[in-house]
Amino acid sequence: MRYLAAHERAARGTFDFPIELYHVDVNHPRYEMPFHWHMECELLLVLEGRLALTVEGEEYDARQGDCFFLPGGAIHGGTPESCVYDCLVFDMDRLLPESALCRRKYAAVIGDGAHIRTRLPAGGTIGRIVRELFLSMEKEQPGYEFITTGLLWQFIGAVVQEGLCVPASEESRLGRQRADQMKSVLRRIRRDYAAPLTLDELAAEAGMNPRYFCRVFRQMTGRTPIDYLNYYRIECAAELLCAAEDSVTDVALACGFNDPGYFARLFRRHKGMSAASYRRSHREEAQQKEEDHGSETSSSDRP
């Protein structure tokens, strides 16, 4: 089971209704959000705590009630702090019904390099529509597909009406070019993270000299390339610890750490506990969930 990917290719929802809701808390395997992208749009709503969110190199301190729009293809990642958040991922082009007039206006809003603002107003019309969207997808009551589609059209209409679209600029075009170069690096890290990757190899993947590459990568992710590589390796190791029975040493080796002592120090720095404690804690939480679910099931079966 692999949750970590630089470019997510998983289909969202169904072919006829390409939209899916994700609820993320500390027990979710993707609680940490390594940098990635997908071709669908995404709405992110913070329910509790804080999320240090980075989108295309811009940093946001996301708190309870904050809402963000992430356009398709945008590189984004985040570090949660006692955070619970919902994500609504959807294919806007396939989801919205054909309408020549609306298509033209929609293209005028987000076409040719323009984009919807990342941080959206928490209150007002936009905030209400977004909350209703999440509620519709959460409850899935009869007819929710029609309600959800209508709310998405309302969302686009409110964006136009409230002037929440940023026009294209030379700076944004340059940013997209740099993002494409960073995507190549993120794909390489995802594919070869267990190999002894060097800074020069990652810089060559981006087609940049190492010094300039380090500066651009840090602007995009908030980390140096090697720091991010080790962070990604630790996330892969954490996932393996929860999903496999391999020893901690074998997990370390499988994730590119040839020095178990260095792995142990780095894992504790990132996760706040040893690898063995992390595995034990995750299994105890999973067992508790199963017991709670079993108790709820047996209670519902009582006459």
C-alpha positions in Angstrom: 0.0 0.0 0.0 1.6 3.3 -1.1 0.0 6.6 -0.3 3.0 8.8 -1.0 3.3 10.0 -4.6 4.7 13.1 -6.2 2.0 13.0 -9.0 -1.2 11.5 -7.8 -3.0 9.6 -10.6 -5.8 8.0 -8.6 -9.3 8.5 -10.1 -11.6 10.8 -8.0 -15.1 9.6 -7.3 -16.6 7.9 -10.4 -16.3 8.5 -14.1 -19.7 10.3 -14.2 -19.2 12.2 -11.0 -15.4 12.9 -10.6 -15.3 14.4 -7.1 -14.2 13.0 -3.8 -14.1 14.1 -0.2 -11.1 13.3 2.1 -11.2 13.7 5.9 -7.7 14.0 7.3 -6.7 13.7 11.0 -3.7 12.5 12.9 -4.6 8.8 12.2 -4.8 9.3 8.5 -1.8 7.8 6.5 -1.4 11.0 4.7 -1.6 13.3 7.8 1.7 14.7 6.8 1.4 16.3 3.3 4.6 15.8 1.2 4.8 18.0 -1.8 2.7 16.6 -4.7 0.3 17.7 -7.4 -2.7 16.4 -9.3 -4.5 17.6 -12.3 -7.8 18.0 -10.5 -8.7 21.2 -8.5 -8.9 21.0 -4.7 -10.7 22.8 -1.9 -9.1 22.5 1.5 -11.0 23.5 4.7 -9.3 23.5 8.1 -11.5 22.2 10.8 -9.2 22.2 13.8 -5.6 23.2 14.7 -3.1 24.7 12.3 -1.6 23.7 8.9 1.6 25.2 7.5 0.5 25.1 3.9 2.8 25.9 0.9 1.3 26.3 -2.6 3.6 27.0 -5.5 6.2 28.5 -3.1 3.7 30.7 -1.3 3.4 30.0 2.5 0.2 30.2 4.4 -0.6 29.8 8.1 -3.9 27.9 7.8 -6.1 27.9 10.9 -9.5 26.8 11.9 -12.1 27.9 9.4 -9.6 28.9 6.7 -10.4 27.7 3.2 -8.0 27.4 0.2 -8.4 26.7 -3.5 -5.6 24.8 -5.2 -5.7 24.8 -9.0 -5.0 21.7 -11.0 -1.3 21.0 -11.4 -0.2 23.2 -8.4 2.6 21.8 -6.3 1.5 21.9 -2.7 2.4 20.4 0.7 1.8 21.0 4.3 2.9 20.3 7.9 -0.1 19.9 10.3 -0.1 20.9 14.0 -2.9 19.2 15.9 -4.8 19.7 12.7 -8.0 18.2 11.3 -8.9 19.2 7.7 -11.1 18.2 4.8 -10.1 18.1 1.1 -12.5 18.1 -1.8 -10.7 17.0 -5.0 -12.6 17.3 -8.3 -12.2 17.5 -12.0 -13.8 20.8 -12.9 -13.8 20.3 -16.6 -15.5 16.9 -16.5 -17.8 17.6 -13.6 -19.6 20.7 -14.8 -22.2 20.2 -17.5 -21.7 21.5 -21.0 -22.9 25.1 -21.5 -21.4 27.3 -24.2 -22.0 30.5 -22.3 -20.7 29.2 -19.0 -17.8 27.5 -20.6 -16.7 30.8 -22.2 -17.0 32.7 -19.0 -15.3 29.9 -17.0 -12.4 30.0 -19.5 -12.2 33.8 -19.2 -11.8 33.4 -15.4 -9.2 30.7 -15.2 -7.8 30.4 -18.7 -4.6 31.7 -20.2 -2.6 31.6 -17.0 -5.2 33.4 -14.7 -6.1 31.6 -11.5 -8.5 31.8 -8.6 -7.0 33.2 -5.4 -5.5 30.6 -3.1 -6.8 31.8 0.2 -10.5 32.3 0.1 -12.7 34.5 2.4 -13.8 32.4 5.3 -17.1 34.3 5.7 -19.6 35.8 3.2 -21.0 34.1 0.1 -17.8 32.1 -0.7 -17.5 30.7 2.8 -21.2 29.6 2.8 -20.9 27.9 -0.6 -17.8 26.1 0.4 -19.2 24.8 3.7 -22.4 23.7 1.9 -20.2 21.8 -0.7 -18.4 19.9 2.0 -21.7 19.1 3.8 -23.3 17.9 0.6 -20.5 15.5 -0.1 -20.3 14.4 3.5 -23.9 13.5 3.9 -24.5 12.1 0.4 -28.3 12.5 0.7 -30.6 11.7 -2.2 -29.9 14.1 -5.0 -26.6 15.3 -3.6 -25.0 15.1 -7.1 -27.3 17.8 -8.4 -26.7 19.9 -5.3 -23.0 19.5 -5.4 -22.8 20.4 -9.2 -25.0 23.5 -8.6 -22.8 24.6 -5.7 -19.7 24.4 -7.9 -21.3 26.7 -10.4 -22.3 29.0 -7.6 -18.7 28.9 -6.4 -17.4 30.0 -9.8 -20.1 32.7 -10.1 -19.1 34.1 -6.6 -15.4 34.1 -7.6 -16.3 36.2 -10.7 -18.7 38.4 -8.8 -16.2 39.1 -5.9 -13.2 39.5 -8.1 -11.3 36.6 -6.6 -9.3 35.8 -9.8 -5.7 36.8 -10.3 -4.8 37.7 -14.0 -1.8 36.1 -15.7 1.5 37.9 -15.5 5.1 37.4 -16.7 6.0 36.5 -13.1 3.3 33.8 -12.9 4.5 32.3 -16.3 8.0 32.1 -14.9 6.6 30.5 -11.8 4.9 27.8 -13.9 8.1 27.1 -15.7 10.0 26.7 -12.4 7.2 24.5 -11.1 7.5 22.2 -14.0 11.2 21.9 -13.3 10.6 21.1 -9.7 8.0 18.5 -10.6 10.7 16.6 -12.4 12.8 16.6 -9.2 9.8 15.5 -7.1 9.2 12.6 -9.5 12.8 11.6 -9.3 12.7 11.6 -5.5 9.5 9.6 -5.5 11.0 7.0 -7.9 14.5 6.8 -6.5 14.3 7.9 -2.8 15.9 4.6 -1.7 19.0 5.2 -3.9 21.9 7.4 -2.8 20.8 10.5 -4.6 23.1 13.5 -4.6 22.5 17.2 -4.9 24.2 17.3 -8.3 21.9 14.6 -9.6 18.8 16.4 -8.4 20.0 19.7 -9.9 20.7 18.0 -13.2 17.1 16.6 -13.1 15.9 20.2 -12.9 18.3 21.4 -15.6 19.9 23.9 -13.2 23.3 24.5 -11.6 23.3 23.2 -8.0 23.5 26.6 -6.3 20.6 28.1 -8.3 18.6 24.9 -7.9 19.0 25.0 -4.1 17.6 28.5 -4.0 14.6 27.7 -6.3 13.8 24.4 -4.5 13.9 26.1 -1.1 11.6 28.9 -2.4 9.1 26.3 -3.6 9.2 23.9 -0.7 10.7 25.8 2.3 13.4 23.1 2.6 16.8 22.4 1.1 16.8 19.5 -1.5 18.6 17.1 0.8 16.5 18.0 3.8 13.4 17.4 1.7 14.8 14.0 0.4 15.4 12.9 4.0 11.9 14.1 5.1 10.3 12.1 2.2 12.4 9.0 3.2 11.2 9.3 6.8 7.5 9.6 5.6 8.0 6.4 3.5 9.6 4.7 6.5 6.7 5.7 8.7 4.3 4.2 6.2 6.2 1.0 6.0 6.4 0.7 9.8 2.6 0.7 9.9 2.0 -1.5 6.9 4.8 -4.1 7.0 6.3 -6.5 9.6 9.9 -5.8 8.5 12.4 -4.9 11.3 13.2 -1.2 11.9 16.7 -1.7 10.4 15.2 -3.3 7.3 12.8 -0.4 6.9 15.6 2.0 7.3 17.6 0.3 4.6 14.6 0.0 2.3 14.1 3.8 2.5 17.7 4.8 1.6 19.3 5.0 5.1 22.5 2.9 5.3 23.3 4.1 8.8 20.7 2.8 11.3 21.9 5.3 13.9 21.4 8.3 11.6 18.0 7.0 10.7 17.0 6.7 14.4 18.1 10.2 15.1 16.3 11.6 12.0 13.1 9.7 12.7 12.9 10.9 16.3 13.6 14.5 15.1 10.7 14.3 12.6 8.2 12.2 14.5 9.0 13.0 18.1 9.5 9.4 19.1 11.5 6.3 18.1 10.5 4.2 15.1 9.6 1.3 17.3 7.4 3.5 19.5 5.8 5.0 16.4 4.9 1.5 15.1 3.5 0.4 18.5 1.5 3.6 18.8 -0.1 3.3 15.4 -1.0 -0.4 16.0 -2.6 0.4 19.4 -4.7 3.2 17.8 -5.7 0.9 15.0 -6.7 -1.8 17.5 -8.7 0.7 19.5 -10.5 1.8 16.4 -11.5 -1.8 15.6 -12.7 -2.4 19.1 -14.7 0.9 19.1 -16.2 -0.1 15.7 -17.1 -3.5 17.0 -18.7 -2.1 20.0 -20.8 0.3 17.9 -21.8 -2.5 15.6 -23.0 -4.8 18.4 -24.9 -2.0 20.0 -26.8 -1.3 16.8 -27.7 -5.0 16.5 -29.5 -4.9 19.8 -33.3 -5.0 19.7 
